[in-house]
């Protein structure tokens, strides 16, 4: 819809881009020669806008280091998952005091070993819509099936001592159809057993911000960014849109 709207804007001879009716119109040349911050009302043509594809406007932003990153493609996630599946689940890490583990072997040619760890609350499993689980050895397709039934899914792999998060190029958490990413530069991942502190709460909510905090992850936020080039008879002006 926005793509069509922007195309229509380009076709119009003049477009009003702001609605400060109490202000008189200011030429773009005057704005470019002024010091910020100021408030103006302009009448200008939309010459170009970037990116051309709307989905390319969505980026990942770290509020700590102020970096912007591209949203990874699903193929990248699938590649990381397949790599982690080469590490077999460690049976010694199953069925702890705060999660219950189930393990099986797939019937396909590769016969992958998959382990799912269901986090408990008060030594009991919660309802699926309230449950956080961790999966080892699962494919992207299998993980998406789990996100439809359970509140949160965290992909993990085994070490000798504990479960750990995958490479932060992959989402550290999936909730519904949303993938949550952590900043590689600002995050200091902690052992998965850190999650037991949330499981011990009176009513675990499993909110992404709280999960990120206990796991030492600096949460990246999805942001919407566009660049518009505006023109009038006096000059051109680049306008940037940045919003969460």
HULINWO-V595590 format. One record per pair of residues at least 24 apart in sequence whose ideal C-beta (glycine too) atoms are under 8 Angstrom apart, sorted by the first residue. I is the first residue (numbers start at 0). GAP is how many residues later the second one is. Records with the same first field share a line. If there is no record, write none. Layout:
I = GAP + GAP
This chain:
1 = 52
2 = 49 + 50 + 51
5 = 40 + 43
8 = 37
9 = 35 + 36 + 37
11 = 33
12 = 32
13 = 29 + 30 + 31
14 = 28 + 29 + 30 + 31
15 = 27
16 = 25 + 27 + 29 + 213 + 222
17 = 24
26 = 205 + 206 + 207 + 208
27 = 202 + 203 + 204 + 206 + 207 + 208 + 209
28 = 205 + 206
29 = 204
30 = 206
31 = 203 + 205
41 = 188 + 190 + 195
42 = 189
43 = 186 + 187 + 188 + 193
44 = 185 + 186 + 187
45 = 182 + 183 + 184
46 = 182 + 183 + 184 + 189
47 = 180 + 181
48 = 177 + 178 + 179 + 180
49 = 176 + 177
50 = 175
56 = 167 + 168 + 169
57 = 164 + 165 + 166 + 167
58 = 163 + 164 + 166
59 = 121 + 160 + 161 + 162 + 163
60 = 159 + 160 + 161 + 162
61 = 121 + 123 + 124 + 156 + 158 + 159
62 = 158
63 = 119 + 122 + 154
64 = 118 + 120 + 121
66 = 116 + 118
67 = 155 + 157
68 = 112 + 151
70 = 151
71 = 97 + 98 + 109
73 = 66
75 = 93 + 94
76 = 63 + 93 + 94 + 102
77 = 61 + 62
79 = 86 + 87 + 89 + 90
80 = 57 + 58 + 59 + 62 + 74 + 85 + 89
81 = 57
83 = 52 + 53 + 71 + 73 + 82
84 = 27 + 52 + 53 + 54
86 = 49 + 70 + 71
87 = 25 + 49 + 70
88 = 24 + 25 + 26 + 47 + 48 + 69
89 = 68 + 69 + 70
92 = 65 + 69 + 70
95 = 97
96 = 26 + 99
97 = 95 + 97 + 98 + 101 + 102
98 = 35 + 100
99 = 25
111 = 25
112 = 24
113 = 24 + 28
114 = 43
115 = 30
116 = 39 + 46
118 = 76 + 80 + 85
119 = 79
120 = 78 + 83
125 = 78
129 = 74 + 76
131 = 63 + 67 + 72 + 74 + 79
133 = 29 + 58
135 = 27
142 = 31
143 = 30
146 = 27 + 28 + 29 + 30
150 = 24 + 55
151 = 54 + 56 + 59
153 = 38 + 57
155 = 36
160 = 30
161 = 29 + 30 + 31
162 = 28 + 29 + 30
163 = 25 + 27 + 28
164 = 24 + 27 + 50 + 52
167 = 49
171 = 40 + 43 + 45
172 = 35 + 38 + 39
174 = 33
179 = 28 + 32 + 39 + 40
180 = 38 + 39
181 = 30 + 35 + 36 + 37 + 38
182 = 34 + 35 + 36 + 37
185 = 32
186 = 29 + 30 + 31
187 = 28
188 = 26 + 27 + 28
189 = 24 + 25 + 26
